[in-house]
Amino acid sequence: MTDEGTWVLGVRHHGPGSARAVLAELERVQPDAVLVEGPADADPLLPWVTHAGMQPPVALLAHVVGDADRSSFWPFAVFSPEWQALTWAVSRGVTVRFMDLPSTAVLAHRRRVEEDLAAEGDGEEGSSAPGAEDVMSGASVRGAALDVVLERTDPIALLARAAGYDDAERWWDDVVEHRGKGGGFEAITEAMAVLREDDDGGAHGGDGAGGAARRRTGAARQHEERREAHMRQVLRAVRKAGARRVVVVCGAWHAPALTGVLPPATRDAAVLRGMPKVRTALTWVPWTHSRLAFASGYGAGVESPGWYHHLFTCPDDRVVTRWLARVSARLRERDLPISSAHVIEAVRLAETVATMRGRPLAGLGEVTDATRAVLCQGDETLVELVTREVVVGERLGVVPDEAPSTPLDADLRATARRLRLALEPAPRDLVLDLRKDTDRARSHLLHRLLLLEVPWGAPQPVDGTGTFKEAWTLEWDPVLSVALAVASPWGTTVEVAATARASDLALDPGTPLAGIAGVLDRCLLADLPAAVPGVLDALRDRAALDSDVEHLMEALPALARAVRYGDVRGTDASALAEVTESLLARVRAGLPAAVTGLGDDAAAALRQRLDEVDRATTLMPATSRERWLASLTELARREDLHGLLAGRLVRLLHDARLLDDDTVARRLSQALSVGTTPADKAAWVDGLLAGTGTVLVHDDGLVTVLDGWLRRLVEDEFTTVLPLLRRTFGTFAATDKRALGTLLARLVRAGAGGPGAASGASSGGRLGGGGAGADVEWGPADRARAEPVVAAVARLLGVERG
């Protein structure tokens, strides 16, 4: 045990070497108080760090009460020196406190920064230097880090250059992260003090030894001054309470501000006076290694969380050997032939390269080079795989169920356990059979979360035409905890919150008619019967006031699906029938006017709506389908339609078996023979054929008509229509393209009956000529010229010519 005093341990956030050194120093000093950089109002959550169910990586989440999308995270990994200090103190009953500004001030400052950025309309991306920000903003549910606007230099880069290194990360690893259990904190503090003296004014630098020395003005400088003033005030308070040996664990940049003789307390009090605050709530949430990485946008991140975890947890000195064995195991999981000899050779190479580079131990750079050369055989795709899955990794932490959390978060986790759904960070495919109670309940949960904008599951296409299956990809992102906090005002359970959210969306004047229909569809998918009446009323009211036919057409498919899903899932969807029939009747009544005088873009949009409504009517009663097809039949008789729509109406009626192949061919022939431009005719073809080539594959006469039209086009006309036709045929499925190629080859071989026969020309026209396997017929002149060659080849092959 040492004498009285204060030991300031300047660390690099998430540095395993710093974590080992901190533990060694704590054991040597045996302090009676430990202060750690972190939000001071999170002290009530400290006892949870030693709970048996707490497994890092985890993070403190703070959000503004009543405005939960304004939030911040303070992440911790097992190799974070702050985490090791916390667990050491709590497990021994030693007084431990967070000493940084409370989250109430941090989030108030972030709001001010956001307002300044919005006012200026300008900004700069956050620093990628390690430790630049130990707080990760949750202002966006997607977790993008918010940083202040400032100019910055990297203090560790300055020290690295002074030591002859061109890579700041490597210098820090060699000097600090790969050191043993020695201290070195005094030297780090002295180096930071020199850099702060050169930084235009002292205590306004970045967090962490890898952080950025920053030239700041205005709110940013004032915020840093308040942070360090608050840290000193907490240190004074602990000393006043009787602590004789105090250990402070903070970002190395702050160490000089907390060392030696402190400035007068009155000065720090004046700096903190008038500090803006907001009301916040704090809790522990699980975190992942990938969220600790620079690539996530976290300013205090590290390049290699998986590697650092390995460095800290490796039980002996065989760090490189165990690491490369782990990498080889991951590659073997991908069915790559990696033997023990490969691992031995890779270890030797990594150690040799480290010696050549003058490094004390092989670091990540050396083991990565060895991995690339030996285990991956130079394949950069495999190197990227190792980096993503091993060097960074996707370890997900665990927070005890008993830990404080929002009621909505607790309900989700309890429901997920009951339904045997794990909150895992790695993507996982899930296929549900809606006839089974458990799978149906899983579907309800995932759809409710989508309504709350918590996209744990992403819907995927399902093979086949059945309606009893659903496919999802599940991927839990820790930042979804923010989304749950944002959704908390809607209710304390997922079902209650989703019901309230659906009702609010339906009543929002800004939600379009199709949006309300979509909400109703999602209410049935999510099994929210309490929301259906209100949403249905809102839909009726909005539909009664909306006279735009396209809006009505856009809303109809969701309603038709809702009726069908209600039947499949055992939900009473009978109340939707009246509204759905009413919308269809209004669509039919409004279509004649809607199809008149359209330009190309408007016609393309309406064609898509026609397709959607046509598919929707197949889900409706037979009488509704018949009325719809009758309306299409009337429209198809008109001669003033845009080609896209005219061709599409013929196609829809053909698919409904109301027009036979001969009638379709006749109408195509008429459309291609009237005195319109080639582009107009191509639009008619596009309307008829776009999406699938089935109608061509099964109709030789249609192919003949189409090829004859193409052959009659002069060069300029053909060049004009070619792009549109390429786009049309490009929408065909591969199987249709193959079948069409086979058909063309057969028709060409058939001679006069093939494409182009209608024009009186030899077969092998523009549509069929040159097709795969096509035997092109020659004219008399060509045959006479080829006859001597054919005879000679026949004699050489010993073939008798008939």
Beta strands, then each sheet from edge to edge (+ up, - down):
strand 1: 5-11
strand 2: 33-39
strand 3: 58-64
strand 4: 67-76
strand 5: 95-100
strand 6: 136-137
strand 7: 151-153
strand 8: 213-215
strand 9: 245-251
strand 10: 280-286
strand 11: 428-433
strand 12: 457-460
strand 13: 469-474
sheet 1: 1+ 9+ 2+ 5+
sheet 2: 6+ 4- 3+ 10-
sheet 3: 7+ 8-
sheet 4: 11+ 13- 12+
end
